[in-house]
Amino acid sequence: MLMSLMLFHPDLQGIRRYMLATKDAHGLYAQFGFKAIEHPDMLMGIVIKDIYQNVHELG
């Protein structure tokens, strides 16, 4: 249901690209039209380890 809400919400119909990361649910997301990235060598990211743990330590 969450995927349907995201993909079909009227306010989100102009979005060109949806991306997600999954370890083992490729088949599930394929049902919604997700495919492997065509050129993964063009993507980059920043991962901040333990960010959620650090936020709890500050609060």
N, CA, C and O of each residue as an XYZ file, in Angstrom:
236
protein
N       0.815     -1.192      0.000
C       0.000      0.000      0.000
C       0.863      1.262      0.000
O       0.531      2.232     -0.681
N       1.943      1.264      0.739
C       2.813      2.432      0.778
C       3.357      2.759     -0.612
O       3.410      3.927     -0.997
N       3.757      1.743     -1.360
C       4.276      1.979     -2.701
C       3.204      2.586     -3.602
O       3.499      3.497     -4.375
N       1.984      2.107     -3.517
C       0.892      2.654     -4.322
C       0.640      4.114     -3.969
O       0.431      4.944     -4.853
N       0.660      4.422     -2.684
C       0.457      5.814     -2.268
C       1.546      6.709     -2.840
O       1.263      7.806     -3.322
N       2.776      6.250     -2.789
C       3.892      7.049     -3.288
C       3.808      7.214     -4.801
O       3.962      8.325     -5.310
N       3.569      6.141     -5.516
C       3.606      6.184     -6.971
C       2.395      6.874     -7.600
O       2.502      7.441     -8.688
N       1.250      6.831     -6.928
C       0.031      7.343     -7.542
C      -0.544      8.585     -6.873
O      -1.607      9.060     -7.272
N       0.135      9.116     -5.871
C      -0.359     10.317     -5.204
C      -0.367     11.475     -6.210
O       0.623     11.685     -6.909
N      -1.468     12.223     -6.290
C      -1.566     13.317     -7.270
C      -0.433     14.337     -7.172
O       0.015     14.849     -8.198
N       0.033     14.638     -5.981
C       1.094     15.636     -5.815
C       2.460     15.143     -6.286
O       3.394     15.936     -6.412
N       2.583     13.857     -6.543
C       3.879     13.297     -6.925
C       3.927     12.857     -8.391
O       4.875     12.181     -8.790
N       2.947     13.216     -9.185
C       2.879     12.737    -10.557
C       3.910     13.361    -11.486
O       4.131     12.838    -12.578
N       4.541     14.446    -11.098
C       5.560     15.067    -11.945
C       6.965     14.554    -11.683
O       7.913     14.997    -12.331
N       7.114     13.637    -10.755
C       8.453     13.134    -10.421
C       8.943     12.207    -11.522
O       8.241     11.284    -11.935
N      10.141     12.463    -11.983
C      10.707     11.692    -13.090
C      11.317     10.374    -12.650
O      11.215      9.376    -13.364
N      11.944     10.355    -11.494
C      12.690      9.164    -11.079
C      12.455      8.875     -9.610
O      12.575      9.756     -8.759
N      12.123      7.639     -9.333
C      12.059      7.132     -7.962
C      13.211      6.160     -7.806
O      13.479      5.364     -8.707
N      13.891      6.216     -6.683
C      14.992      5.290     -6.428
C      14.844      4.740     -5.022
O      14.342      5.415     -4.124
N      15.284      3.510     -4.846
C      15.281      2.915     -3.521
C      16.422      1.923     -3.431
O      17.023      1.547     -4.437
N      16.705      1.514     -2.227
C      17.739      0.505     -1.975
C      17.089     -0.656     -1.242
O      16.283     -0.462     -0.332
N      17.447     -1.850     -1.647
C      16.926     -3.036     -0.988
C      17.982     -4.126     -0.999
O      18.758     -4.246     -1.948
N      18.005     -4.894      0.028
C      18.945     -6.013      0.111
C      18.343     -7.266     -0.498
O      19.044     -8.041     -1.147
N      17.039     -7.471     -0.292
C      16.472     -8.751     -0.701
C      15.036     -8.680     -1.204
O      14.384     -9.720     -1.298
N      14.519     -7.510     -1.528
C      13.120     -7.410     -1.954
C      12.982     -6.959     -3.410
O      12.019     -6.277     -3.760
N      13.923     -7.331     -4.241
C      13.894     -6.926     -5.644
C      12.610     -7.371     -6.335
O      12.020     -6.608     -7.100
N      12.178     -8.593     -6.073
C      10.956     -9.114     -6.684
C       9.728     -8.312     -6.291
O       8.851     -8.063     -7.119
N       9.664     -7.911     -5.038
C       8.542     -7.107     -4.564
C       8.478     -5.785     -5.320
O       7.424     -5.414     -5.837
N       9.597     -5.075     -5.385
C       9.605     -3.765     -6.023
C       9.472     -3.858     -7.533
O       8.984     -2.917     -8.160
N       9.886     -4.954     -8.131
C       9.704     -5.158     -9.573
C       8.216     -5.151     -9.920
O       7.841     -4.736    -11.017
N       7.377     -5.602     -9.009
C       5.928     -5.595     -9.242
C       5.387     -4.182     -9.426
O       4.318     -3.991    -10.006
N       6.126     -3.196     -8.931
C       5.718     -1.797     -9.049
C       6.456     -1.080    -10.169
O       6.334      0.136    -10.322
N       7.220     -1.832    -10.952
C       7.910     -1.242    -12.094
C       9.370     -0.893    -11.869
O      10.031     -0.405    -12.786
N       9.888     -1.130    -10.676
C      11.300     -0.843    -10.432
C      12.173     -1.842    -11.185
O      11.835     -3.021    -11.287
N      13.295     -1.361    -11.708
C      14.265     -2.194    -12.426
C      15.656     -1.850    -11.907
O      15.853     -0.837    -11.237
N      16.603     -2.705    -12.227
C      17.992     -2.399    -11.886
C      18.396     -1.100    -12.596
O      17.935     -0.820    -13.702
N      19.244     -0.329    -11.961
C      19.710      0.932    -12.534
C      20.490      0.644    -13.810
O      21.363     -0.223    -13.834
N      20.166      1.384    -14.876
C      20.798      1.153    -16.174
C      22.293      1.467    -16.162
O      23.087      0.721    -16.735
N      22.677      2.554    -15.522
C      24.092      2.951    -15.475
C      24.508      3.203    -14.022
O      24.684      4.355    -13.625
N      24.667      2.149    -13.232
C      24.997      2.367    -11.817
C      26.339      3.065    -11.614
O      26.585      3.640    -10.554
N      27.198      3.019    -12.613
C      28.492      3.691    -12.498
C      28.354      5.213    -12.509
O      29.322      5.919    -12.229
N      27.165      5.727    -12.829
C      26.939      7.165    -12.850
C      26.384      7.691    -11.524
O      26.220      8.899    -11.356
N      26.096      6.795    -10.590
C      25.496      7.186     -9.316
C      26.546      7.244     -8.224
O      27.503      6.469     -8.217
N      26.353      8.162     -7.313
C      27.240      8.281     -6.159
C      26.377      8.552     -4.939
O      25.214      8.934     -5.071
N      26.927      8.360     -3.778
C      26.177      8.618     -2.561
C      27.099      8.905     -1.391
O      28.307      8.674     -1.446
N      26.506      9.403     -0.357
C      27.208      9.640      0.909
C      26.467      8.832      1.965
O      25.248      8.939      2.095
N      27.193      8.041      2.702
C      26.615      7.267      3.795
C      27.258      7.729      5.091
O      28.479      7.668      5.241
N      26.447      8.187      6.016
C      26.947      8.614      7.318
C      26.587      7.506      8.295
O      25.436      7.376      8.710
N      27.575      6.718      8.652
C      27.332      5.577      9.533
C      26.847      6.040     10.893
O      27.284      7.063     11.421
N      25.938      5.265     11.439
C      25.413      5.484     12.790
C      24.738      6.845     12.976
O      24.673      7.344     14.099
N      24.238      7.451     11.904
C      23.632      8.771     12.028
C      22.441      8.762     12.986
O      22.257      9.700     13.761
N      21.651      7.723     12.932
C      20.474      7.676     13.805
C      20.883      7.444     15.254
O      20.247      7.968     16.169
N      21.915      6.682     15.466
C      22.416      6.454     16.811
C      22.971      7.764     17.374
O      22.741      8.089     18.539
N      23.694      8.505     16.555
C      24.285      9.769     17.008
C      23.210     10.807     17.336
O      23.393     11.603     18.257
N      22.117     10.814     16.616
C      21.025     11.750     16.883
C      20.449     11.470     18.269
O      20.156     12.405     19.015
N      20.286     10.210     18.616
C      19.745      9.854     19.929
C      20.706     10.263     21.051
O      20.276     10.618     22.148
N      21.987     10.209     20.767
C      22.967     10.589     21.792
C      22.911     12.089     22.058
O      23.178     12.523     23.179
N      22.568     12.893     21.044
C      22.502     14.334     21.214
C      21.260     14.774     21.981
O      21.288     15.772     22.701
N      20.161     14.016     21.822
C      18.884     14.421     22.429
C      18.809     14.043     23.837
O      17.803     14.310     24.495
